[in-house]
Structure formats: structure tokens, C-alpha cells
């Protein structure tokens, strides 16, 4: 028992060091230093400089509001000379992180709830009343069938429907677009961002931008890169699209705002970067149901107190504002973790050296 305790006592206070073997070999020495240099270059160049492994990171929180301005003038046989302002062509007035601008339209005037022949494009043809069903409602149709077969034209008969008559004309949108002047409209995009982990807030109306500058500036990558007011045509052009062509059937544009911020640097270095691209499909082969459109109506009462409406099939461009970003700031924890990982990689150098020594039998 005494000898066991003595041995245990001696083991407890022992200190050992690894034995160092010096290998005098040009091949092994070169491989050793080359591998060490690679590891050090990886730690400094990739981990620290490129990936900023010494920083803690946070993702952006964002809010976006928009305000469109512009005036358009049209002169048509249906509407005559007409001015369109922001209350007419921005539908709805506010959306979440997006806005829609009306660029083209098909108008059906003076509709009332009455009876009229179903459109021939729906396929409800008939030769007698037996071909029509009273009360039939079909998603392809425009109303409720009355059970009568009536003349649609001199040569065609269709089932009569109770609907908003006259029915909407099934036609292609006008070319050029009715509101082609929309290319000169401008939009003010106000974007506020926050990185909660670092208690950092900023907005895209930068501190040096004053009211007088904001009243006259329009975004330009060379002359006015900090202006938050954008001309619609410029946004579409940067996406390599033609505004007048896109305005005929409508479409969807993406406005991307990127906030990549290094908070170890002055806050003035944290500025937004804007890019634009078309989001909807414009494949010339698969071009069924192209663009972007929807219907809305404006309701009135005529002199007989009868409800009437003007139906508008609106085509336009929807702009979706998407905000991305990441911020980084020095933190001791990720710094120590990455340094430790780098030191562990340096330990691999000795294993590679031993493999080289014994595999290739390099001289000691």
C-alpha cells in the first residue's frame, strides 16, 4: 500500500515534454514551411480579411414606404381629353413593400345590371332555349343564364345572361400603351433599417441629403447615387427592359436594396446599394397569359337613380422593394474561435510531414 501511494504521489507531480526530432531534409523542410504558409494565408486572407471571422454578425430589419408622383395626359374616343394623376394610376394607394403603376387599360363604359347575350369567347353557343340552363353560373361566363337563346350577332347565337351589360370587350390591350407617359413618373422610396444586435439604425435618406436637394434630385449612379427618388423608366432600363414594351401587358419589377455594413468602420460607410431586375416570366416561347393585370370598377348613379359602373381592365407594372443586408462588428468570441481553428490546422502540418518522411523514406 505504501509503495502504491508513493507511485501515485510521484505520478501526480510528474511533468513530461514531447521529444523533438529534427529532420534535416530539403524536401520535408520545404513541405513543412509551404504547408504552414498555406494555413497562415488561409487564416489571415480568407477567414479574417475576406470572411471577417473576427466579427459577430446580424441580419437587417427593414421597413419601406413609397410615394409616386407624375401627371399623364390621354385623348381617346371613349374618355376624350383626360388628365391622370397619382390618385388615378397608383392602385391601391399603399401596399406593403411594393407599389403598382397603371400603364394601360381596356375600358367598358356605362354598365348596368341587365340582360344581354353571353360573350362568344366563353363557348356558350346555342340554337334554341333548350341549350341554355336557367340559373347556370360558370367561372368562364360573365353572369347567370336566364334560359333563353338570343342573337349575339347576325350569324351567332349565345345564351342570355343576367350580368353587368354591355359585357367587357375581349380585346388585346392598346399599342402603344395609353399611359405610356408613366415612364417619366418618379417614386420616392423611403427605407429604414435596423441591426438590433448592435443597436444600429439608419435610413436611405442619408444625413447629408437636405430638403432642397431632395426636391430636385433623381437617382443616377454617377451624378446622384445617394438620391432616393427614381424615375420609372430608368429602373426598367437598368433591368435591360424597354418600358414602353413592358407597359403594354404589364409586369413585375424587383427593386433590391442591399445594406452590407462593417460597423468597425465609420457609420457613413454604411450606405444602400440599389439594383433592379424583372421578376415575372417573359419567355417568348411560353408566353401564355403574359404580364400583370386586374379589373376594377368605378360606380355611379344615373338620372333614373340606376346604378351604373365603368369597368376597367388595368395593365401595369408592380414594383416589389426587397431589402437585404448583414452587419458585422468585432467580437472576441468569434475571434478566439477562428484563431483556435487556425492553430488546430497548423497541427496538421506535423502529420503531413511524418507521412512524407515515412512514405517517401526521406533521409534524416
C-alpha positions as CSV (number, residue, x, y, z in Angstrom):
1,X,0.0,0.0,0.0
2,X,2.9,2.3,0.9
3,X,4.6,1.8,-2.5
4,X,1.3,2.4,-4.3
5,X,0.8,5.7,-2.6
6,X,4.4,6.7,-3.3
7,X,3.9,5.9,-7.0
8,X,0.7,7.8,-7.1
9,X,2.3,10.8,-5.4
10,X,5.2,10.7,-7.9
11,X,2.8,10.5,-10.9
12,X,0.8,13.4,-9.7
13,X,3.8,15.7,-9.6
14,X,5.4,14.5,-12.8
15,X,6.0,16.8,-15.8
16,X,6.7,15.5,-19.3
17,X,7.6,17.2,-22.6
18,X,7.5,15.8,-26.1
19,X,10.7,14.7,-27.7
20,X,11.7,16.8,-30.6
21,X,13.1,15.1,-33.7
22,X,15.0,17.3,-36.1
23,X,14.8,16.1,-39.7
24,X,17.4,17.6,-41.9
25,X,15.8,17.1,-45.3
26,X,15.2,19.7,-48.0
27,X,12.0,18.0,-49.2
28,X,10.5,17.6,-45.8
29,X,11.5,21.1,-44.7
30,X,10.1,22.7,-47.9
31,X,6.8,20.8,-47.5
32,X,6.6,21.8,-43.8
33,X,7.1,25.6,-44.5
34,X,4.9,25.5,-47.6
35,X,2.0,23.9,-45.6
36,X,2.4,26.3,-42.7
37,X,2.3,29.2,-45.2
38,X,-0.9,27.9,-46.7
39,X,-2.6,27.6,-43.3
40,X,-1.5,31.1,-42.3
41,X,-2.6,32.6,-45.6
42,X,-6.0,30.8,-45.2
43,X,-6.4,32.2,-41.6
44,X,-5.4,35.8,-42.5
45,X,-6.6,36.1,-46.0
46,X,-9.8,34.1,-46.1
47,X,-11.0,33.8,-42.5
48,X,-10.0,37.2,-41.3
49,X,-9.9,39.5,-44.3
50,X,-12.5,38.0,-46.7
51,X,-15.0,36.5,-44.3
52,X,-14.2,38.8,-41.4
53,X,-14.1,35.9,-39.0
54,X,-13.3,38.3,-36.1
55,X,-16.7,39.8,-36.3
56,X,-20.1,39.0,-34.9
57,X,-22.9,39.4,-37.4
58,X,-26.6,40.4,-37.5
59,X,-29.3,40.4,-40.3
60,X,-31.2,43.5,-41.2
61,X,-34.7,44.5,-40.1
62,X,-36.4,46.9,-42.5
63,X,-39.5,49.0,-43.3
64,X,-40.3,50.5,-46.7
65,X,-42.7,53.3,-47.8
66,X,-43.2,54.7,-51.3
67,X,-44.6,57.9,-52.8
68,X,-45.2,58.1,-56.6
69,X,-45.5,61.4,-58.5
70,X,-46.4,62.3,-62.1
71,X,-49.0,63.5,-64.5
72,X,-50.2,61.8,-67.7
73,X,-52.5,63.1,-70.5
74,X,-54.7,60.9,-72.7
75,X,-57.1,61.7,-75.5
76,X,-59.4,58.8,-76.6
77,X,-62.7,58.4,-78.3
78,X,-64.2,56.8,-75.1
79,X,-62.9,59.3,-72.5
80,X,-61.9,62.3,-74.5
81,X,-59.2,64.6,-73.2
82,X,-58.3,63.4,-69.7
83,X,-55.6,64.1,-67.0
84,X,-54.4,61.2,-64.9
85,X,-52.7,61.9,-61.6
86,X,-51.4,59.8,-58.7
87,X,-54.9,59.1,-57.4
88,X,-55.9,57.6,-60.7
89,X,-52.9,55.3,-61.6
90,X,-51.5,54.1,-58.2
91,X,-53.7,51.2,-57.2
92,X,-54.1,50.7,-54.3
93,X,-52.6,53.9,-52.7
94,X,-50.4,51.9,-50.4
95,X,-49.0,48.4,-50.4
96,X,-46.6,46.5,-48.2
97,X,-43.1,46.9,-49.7
98,X,-44.5,47.4,-53.2
99,X,-46.4,49.8,-55.4
100,X,-48.4,49.4,-58.7
101,X,-48.5,51.9,-61.5
102,X,-51.2,51.7,-64.2
103,X,-49.8,51.8,-67.7
104,X,-52.5,50.5,-70.0
105,X,-56.3,49.8,-69.8
106,X,-59.4,48.5,-71.6
107,X,-62.5,50.5,-70.6
108,X,-66.1,49.3,-70.7
109,X,-68.4,52.3,-70.1
110,X,-72.0,52.6,-68.7
111,X,-72.5,49.0,-67.5
112,X,-75.8,48.3,-65.7
113,X,-77.3,45.1,-64.2
114,X,-79.5,43.8,-67.0
115,X,-79.9,41.0,-69.7
116,X,-77.5,40.6,-72.6
117,X,-76.1,37.8,-74.8
118,X,-73.1,35.9,-73.3
119,X,-69.8,36.6,-75.0
120,X,-68.9,34.2,-77.8
121,X,-65.4,33.7,-76.3
122,X,-66.9,31.7,-73.4
123,X,-68.2,28.9,-75.6
124,X,-71.9,29.1,-74.6
125,X,-73.3,28.8,-78.1
126,X,-76.9,27.7,-78.6
127,X,-79.5,27.1,-81.3
128,X,-82.6,27.1,-79.1
129,X,-83.6,27.8,-75.5
130,X,-83.1,24.0,-74.7
131,X,-79.3,24.6,-75.0
132,X,-79.4,27.1,-72.1
133,X,-80.0,26.3,-68.4
134,X,-81.8,28.8,-66.1
135,X,-79.6,29.8,-63.2
136,X,-76.4,28.3,-64.5
137,X,-73.3,30.1,-63.2
138,X,-69.9,29.2,-64.7
139,X,-66.5,30.6,-63.9
140,X,-65.9,31.1,-67.7
141,X,-69.0,33.1,-68.1
142,X,-69.9,36.7,-67.2
143,X,-73.3,36.2,-65.4
144,X,-76.2,34.0,-64.6
145,X,-78.0,32.3,-67.5
146,X,-81.7,33.2,-68.0
147,X,-82.5,30.1,-70.1
148,X,-83.0,32.0,-73.3
149,X,-81.1,31.7,-76.6
150,X,-80.6,35.1,-78.2
151,X,-78.7,36.6,-81.1
152,X,-75.1,37.6,-80.3
153,X,-74.6,38.7,-83.9
154,X,-76.2,38.2,-87.3
155,X,-74.6,34.7,-87.5
156,X,-74.0,33.6,-83.9
157,X,-76.4,32.9,-81.0
158,X,-75.4,32.6,-77.4
159,X,-77.2,32.0,-74.1
160,X,-78.6,35.2,-72.5
161,X,-77.2,36.1,-69.1
162,X,-78.2,38.4,-66.2
163,X,-75.0,40.4,-65.8
164,X,-73.3,43.8,-65.9
165,X,-74.1,44.8,-69.5
166,X,-72.8,45.6,-72.0
167,X,-70.2,42.9,-71.3
168,X,-66.5,43.6,-71.3
169,X,-64.8,43.6,-74.7
170,X,-62.5,40.7,-75.2
171,X,-59.6,42.6,-76.9
172,X,-55.9,43.0,-76.7
173,X,-54.6,46.0,-74.8
174,X,-53.8,49.1,-76.9
175,X,-50.4,49.6,-78.5
176,X,-48.8,51.9,-77.7
177,X,-50.0,51.9,-74.1
178,X,-52.5,54.5,-73.1
179,X,-50.4,55.7,-70.1
180,X,-47.0,55.5,-71.8
181,X,-46.2,58.8,-70.1
182,X,-45.8,56.8,-66.9
183,X,-42.1,56.3,-67.9
184,X,-41.4,59.8,-66.6
185,X,-43.1,59.3,-63.2
186,X,-40.9,59.3,-60.2
187,X,-41.1,57.4,-56.9
188,X,-39.6,58.3,-53.6
189,X,-38.5,55.1,-51.7
190,X,-38.0,55.6,-48.0
191,X,-36.2,52.7,-46.4
192,X,-35.4,52.5,-42.7
193,X,-33.2,49.7,-41.4
194,X,-32.1,48.4,-38.0
195,X,-29.5,45.9,-36.7
196,X,-30.9,45.2,-33.3
197,X,-27.8,43.2,-32.0
198,X,-25.7,46.3,-32.4
199,X,-28.4,48.9,-31.7
200,X,-27.7,50.5,-35.1
201,X,-30.3,52.4,-37.1
202,X,-30.1,54.1,-40.5
203,X,-32.2,55.1,-43.5
204,X,-31.6,55.6,-47.2
205,X,-32.2,59.3,-46.9
206,X,-28.6,59.9,-45.8
207,X,-27.6,62.7,-43.3
208,X,-26.1,64.9,-45.9
209,X,-29.3,64.9,-48.0
210,X,-31.3,68.1,-47.3
211,X,-34.8,69.2,-48.4
212,X,-33.7,71.4,-51.3
213,X,-31.6,68.6,-52.7
214,X,-34.4,66.1,-52.4
215,X,-36.8,68.4,-54.3
216,X,-34.7,68.3,-57.4
217,X,-32.6,65.1,-57.5
218,X,-33.3,61.9,-59.5
219,X,-31.2,58.8,-58.9
220,X,-28.2,58.4,-61.2
221,X,-25.3,56.0,-60.4
222,X,-22.7,58.6,-61.5
223,X,-24.1,62.0,-60.5
224,X,-26.7,61.2,-57.8
225,X,-26.1,57.8,-56.3
226,X,-27.5,58.8,-52.9
227,X,-30.8,60.2,-54.2
228,X,-33.8,58.0,-53.1
229,X,-36.0,59.3,-55.9
230,X,-36.1,57.1,-59.0
231,X,-37.6,57.6,-62.5
232,X,-39.6,54.5,-63.5
233,X,-38.0,54.3,-67.0
234,X,-34.5,54.3,-65.5
235,X,-35.4,51.4,-63.2
236,X,-36.8,49.4,-66.1
237,X,-33.8,50.3,-68.3
238,X,-31.3,49.1,-65.7
239,X,-33.1,45.8,-65.7
240,X,-32.4,45.6,-69.5
241,X,-36.0,46.0,-70.4
242,X,-37.9,48.6,-72.6
243,X,-40.5,50.5,-70.6
244,X,-43.0,51.1,-73.5
245,X,-42.9,47.4,-74.4
246,X,-43.4,46.2,-70.8
247,X,-46.2,48.8,-70.3
248,X,-48.5,47.2,-72.9
249,X,-49.2,44.0,-70.9
250,X,-47.6,45.0,-67.6
251,X,-45.1,43.0,-65.5
252,X,-43.4,42.8,-62.2
253,X,-40.1,44.6,-61.3
254,X,-37.8,44.0,-58.4
255,X,-36.1,46.8,-56.6
256,X,-33.3,45.3,-54.5
257,X,-31.7,47.4,-51.7
258,X,-28.6,45.9,-50.2
259,X,-27.2,47.1,-46.8
260,X,-23.8,45.4,-46.2
261,X,-22.2,47.2,-43.3
262,X,-18.9,46.9,-41.5
263,X,-19.7,48.6,-38.2
264,X,-16.0,48.6,-37.2
265,X,-15.7,51.4,-39.8
266,X,-17.4,54.9,-39.6
267,X,-21.2,54.7,-40.0
268,X,-21.0,57.0,-43.0
269,X,-19.6,54.0,-44.9
270,X,-22.8,52.0,-44.4
271,X,-24.9,53.1,-47.4
272,X,-27.5,51.3,-49.5
273,X,-26.8,49.8,-53.0
274,X,-29.7,49.6,-55.5
275,X,-30.2,47.0,-58.2
276,X,-33.2,46.4,-60.5
277,X,-34.4,43.3,-62.3
278,X,-37.6,42.0,-63.9
279,X,-39.3,39.2,-61.8
280,X,-42.1,37.9,-64.0
281,X,-41.6,35.4,-66.8
282,X,-41.2,36.9,-70.3
283,X,-40.2,33.7,-72.1
284,X,-41.1,34.2,-75.8
285,X,-41.9,30.5,-76.1
286,X,-44.1,30.1,-73.0
287,X,-46.0,33.4,-73.3
288,X,-49.5,32.3,-72.2
289,X,-51.1,35.0,-70.0
290,X,-48.2,37.4,-70.1
291,X,-47.8,40.5,-67.9
292,X,-49.8,41.7,-65.0
293,X,-53.4,42.9,-65.0
294,X,-56.6,43.0,-62.9
295,X,-60.1,44.5,-63.1
296,X,-61.6,47.3,-61.0
297,X,-64.7,49.5,-61.4
298,X,-66.0,52.9,-60.6
299,X,-69.7,53.1,-59.6
300,X,-72.2,55.9,-60.3
301,X,-76.0,56.7,-60.1
302,X,-77.6,57.9,-63.3
303,X,-80.5,60.3,-63.6
304,X,-83.0,57.4,-63.0
305,X,-81.2,56.5,-59.8
306,X,-80.0,53.3,-61.5
307,X,-76.6,52.1,-60.5
308,X,-74.0,52.1,-63.3
309,X,-70.3,51.5,-63.5
310,X,-67.2,51.9,-65.6
311,X,-65.3,48.6,-65.8
312,X,-61.5,49.0,-66.2
313,X,-59.2,46.1,-67.1
314,X,-55.9,47.6,-65.9
315,X,-52.4,46.6,-67.0
316,X,-49.4,47.9,-65.2
317,X,-46.1,47.4,-63.5
318,X,-45.8,46.3,-59.9
319,X,-42.5,47.2,-58.2
320,X,-41.6,45.0,-55.3
321,X,-39.0,46.5,-53.0
322,X,-36.8,43.9,-51.4
323,X,-34.2,44.7,-48.7
324,X,-31.2,42.5,-47.9
325,X,-28.3,43.1,-45.6
326,X,-25.8,41.9,-43.0
327,X,-23.7,43.9,-40.5
328,X,-20.6,42.8,-38.7
329,X,-18.7,44.1,-35.7
330,X,-15.7,42.9,-33.8
331,X,-16.3,40.4,-31.0
332,X,-13.7,38.5,-29.0
333,X,-15.7,35.2,-29.1
334,X,-15.6,34.5,-32.9
335,X,-12.1,35.9,-33.0
336,X,-10.8,33.3,-30.5
337,X,-12.8,30.5,-32.1
338,X,-11.3,31.2,-35.5
339,X,-7.8,31.6,-34.1
340,X,-8.2,28.3,-32.3
341,X,-9.3,26.6,-35.5
342,X,-6.3,28.0,-37.3
343,X,-3.9,26.7,-34.6
344,X,-5.5,23.3,-34.9
345,X,-4.9,23.4,-38.7
346,X,-1.2,24.2,-38.0
347,X,-1.1,20.9,-36.1
348,X,-1.9,19.1,-39.3
349,X,1.5,20.2,-40.7
350,X,3.4,17.8,-38.5
351,X,1.1,14.9,-39.6
352,X,1.7,15.7,-43.2
353,X,5.5,15.9,-42.6
354,X,5.5,12.5,-40.9
355,X,3.5,11.0,-43.7
356,X,6.0,12.4,-46.2
357,X,9.0,11.2,-44.2
358,X,7.9,7.6,-43.9
359,X,6.1,7.2,-47.2
360,X,9.0,8.6,-49.3
361,X,11.7,7.5,-46.9
362,X,13.3,10.9,-46.8
363,X,16.8,10.9,-45.1
364,X,17.0,12.2,-41.5
